[in-house]
Amino acid sequence: MWFFSILTVLVLLDSTTIAHNCAGCTPLDTLVFDKLIHAFPTSLVKFDVAYPYGDAHDEFAKVSKDAADVDNLIIGEVGIKDYGEKDNEDLGARFNVKKEDYPAVILFIRGEAGAAEH
C-alpha cells in the first residue's frame, strides 16, 4: 500500500514540474543564475511568476523549442514567488523587473571581460 502512496506523490511532483517549465527552458534561481549566464555567450531569460501559464508563456515556450538547436545559447526561466520564502525575488530586483512587468524577457550577452550585459 505504501508503494502506491509514494508512486502517487512522485507522479504529482512530476506533473507539477512539467507544468512549471517549458521544453528547452532551464529553470534558473538565485544560486545558479550567474554561473549559467556566464557560461554561455548569449542567454535569453524570462522573468515570470513561479508557475507561469497563458499565451505569453506558450509563446516563450515556442521560442525556446525553436532555439533548441542554436549553439552557445541558453534559454532560461526565473520563477519569482511573491509569497512564502519569496524565491528569486532578489533576481527580479537586481534587473529591475517588477511584478507588473511579468513576463519580462531579457537578452544577456557576455562581453569581452566575461561579464554578461543586458
C-alpha positions as a printed NumPy array, in Angstrom:
array([[  0.   ,   0.   ,   0.   ],
       [  2.82 ,   2.434,   0.848],
       [  4.3  ,   1.821,  -2.619],
       [  1.193,   3.287,  -4.265],
       [  1.305,   6.304,  -1.953],
       [  4.897,   7.034,  -2.924],
       [  4.13 ,   6.47 ,  -6.592],
       [  1.201,   8.895,  -6.408],
       [  3.386,  11.58 ,  -4.818],
       [  6.062,  11.123,  -7.487],
       [  3.514,  11.41 , -10.292],
       [  2.075,  14.581,  -8.763],
       [  5.514,  16.115,  -8.349],
       [  6.437,  15.216, -11.909],
       [  3.255,  16.751, -13.349],
       [  3.893,  19.951, -11.358],
       [  7.397,  20.168, -12.764],
       [  6.172,  19.658, -16.307],
       [  3.616,  22.432, -15.915],
       [  6.249,  24.762, -14.457],
       [  8.98 ,  24.617, -17.112],
       [  8.641,  24.809, -20.849],
       [ 10.525,  22.425, -23.115],
       [ 14.061,  23.663, -23.621],
       [ 13.853,  26.193, -20.76 ],
       [ 16.357,  25.878, -17.97 ],
       [ 14.979,  26.875, -14.58 ],
       [ 17.243,  29.483, -13.017],
       [ 17.367,  30.56 ,  -9.396],
       [ 19.461,  32.819,  -7.243],
       [ 22.085,  30.125,  -6.653],
       [ 22.81 ,  29.181, -10.284],
       [ 21.827,  32.278, -12.26 ],
       [ 25.277,  33.857, -12.591],
       [ 27.008,  30.545, -13.126],
       [ 24.836,  29.635, -16.12 ],
       [ 24.562,  33.129, -17.591],
       [ 28.358,  33.484, -17.588],
       [ 28.842,  30.001, -19.067],
       [ 27.099,  30.903, -22.333],
       [ 27.883,  33.744, -24.747],
       [ 24.174,  34.515, -25.11 ],
       [ 21.289,  33.882, -22.732],
       [ 17.602,  34.632, -23.154],
       [ 15.854,  34.707, -19.779],
       [ 12.184,  35.109, -18.933],
       [ 11.256,  36.523, -15.535],
       [  7.742,  35.487, -14.571],
       [  5.56 ,  34.161, -11.777],
       [  6.694,  30.884, -10.251],
       [  4.061,  28.857, -12.115],
       [  3.548,  30.628, -15.442],
       [  0.664,  29.957, -17.812],
       [ -1.196,  31.659, -20.616],
       [ -0.476,  32.926, -24.106],
       [  2.77 ,  34.754, -23.274],
       [  4.199,  31.65 , -21.603],
       [  3.11 ,  29.494, -24.545],
       [  4.824,  31.85 , -26.994],
       [  8.04 ,  31.802, -24.969],
       [  7.859,  28.003, -24.949],
       [  7.699,  28.067, -28.772],
       [ 10.775,  30.304, -28.92 ],
       [ 12.576,  28.003, -26.517],
       [ 11.734,  24.939, -28.562],
       [ 12.759,  26.618, -31.828],
       [ 16.082,  27.729, -30.307],
       [ 16.994,  24.277, -29.007],
       [ 19.432,  23.713, -31.892],
       [ 21.171,  27.082, -31.552],
       [ 24.698,  26.582, -30.259],
       [ 26.012,  28.784, -27.459],
       [ 22.557,  29.995, -26.41 ],
       [ 20.735,  29.078, -23.244],
       [ 17.064,  29.766, -22.691],
       [ 16.273,  30.283, -19.032],
       [ 13.286,  30.937, -16.867],
       [ 13.276,  32.652, -13.473],
       [ 10.138,  31.907, -11.48 ],
       [  9.587,  34.605,  -8.881],
       [  7.4  ,  33.985,  -5.85 ],
       [  5.792,  36.875,  -4.001],
       [  4.792,  34.676,  -1.065],
       [  6.469,  32.374,   1.444],
       [ 10.226,  32.432,   1.019],
       [  9.858,  34.852,  -1.945],
       [ 12.157,  32.731,  -4.106],
       [ 14.147,  34.642,  -6.732],
       [ 12.644,  37.982,  -5.755],
       [ 16.213,  39.279,  -5.459],
       [ 16.864,  38.469,  -9.131],
       [ 13.814,  40.464, -10.163],
       [ 15.005,  43.421,  -8.092],
       [ 18.543,  43.09 ,  -9.449],
       [ 17.317,  43.506, -13.03 ],
       [ 14.56 ,  45.967, -12.14 ],
       [ 11.772,  43.568, -13.131],
       [  8.593,  44.291, -11.222],
       [  5.543,  42.063, -10.86 ],
       [  3.551,  44.29 , -13.198],
       [  6.234,  43.692, -15.874],
       [  5.764,  39.892, -15.915],
       [  6.557,  38.198, -18.129],
       [  9.738,  40.13 , -18.873],
       [ 12.352,  38.732, -21.23 ],
       [ 15.961,  39.912, -21.094],
       [ 18.752,  39.048, -23.521],
       [ 22.159,  38.737, -21.829],
       [ 25.313,  38.92 , -23.933],
       [ 28.659,  38.05 , -22.425],
       [ 31.148,  40.868, -23.012],
       [ 34.846,  40.61 , -23.671],
       [ 35.575,  40.957, -19.96 ],
       [ 33.356,  37.952, -19.28 ],
       [ 30.534,  39.949, -17.686],
       [ 27.017,  39.447, -19.001],
       [ 25.411,  42.687, -20.11 ],
       [ 21.722,  43.174, -20.741]])
